[in-house]
Amino acid sequence: MQQKEWIDKTNEIADTLESQARRRCSEEIEKAKAYCEGYTQGVEDYARAMRSNIYRFVNKENINESK
């Protein structure tokens, strides 16, 4: 192999590795975003349910106390 061929091959390998790294990074970022969005939605759902149950419990206690 001539010097230019070695350099061309090295550049080709480097480009391929960089491309693969960018693609994998994008995939991992998308996975992390999806996880975060799902987790956030779960926390919001939990908080909503807890507020609703607390409100019902407190109102039920207030009704029972007034009897």
N, C-alpha and C positions, 0 to 999 in steps of 0.2 A: 504494500500500500504506500502510496506517495503521501507526502506531508499534507497536501491540500485535501486528499481523501480522508486522512485521519481527522483533520480539522472539521471537515464537513460532517463526518460521522459523529464526532463529539458534539457538534452543534445540534445535530438531529436528535441524539440521545437526550441532551439537555432540554431541548424544546419539548420532547415527549414527556419527560419527567415533570417539567413545569406545568404542562397542560394537565397531566394526571393529578398533580397536587392541587391545582385550582379547581378541578372538577370534584375531587374528593372533599375539598374544603367547602364548596358550595353545597354538596350533598349533606355534609355534617351540619352545616348552618341551618339548612332546611329542616333537618330532623330536630335540631335543638329548638328552632322556632315553633315547630308543631308541638313538641313536648311542653314548651313554656305556655303556649296558647291553651292547650288542653288542661294543664295544671291550673292555670289562672281561672279558666272557666269552672273547674271543679271547686276551687276555693270560693268563687263568687256564688256558685250554687249552694255550697255548704253554708255560707254566711246568710244567704237569703232564707234558707230553710230554718236556720237557728233563730233569726230575727222573727220569723213568722211564728215559730213554736213558743218563743219567749213572750211575744205579744199575746198569743192565745192563753198561755199559762197565767200571765199577770192579770189579764182580764177575767179569767175564770176565778182566780183567787179574789179579785175585787168583788165579783158577783157573789161568791160564797160568803165573804165578810159582811156584805150588806144585808144578808138574810137574817 
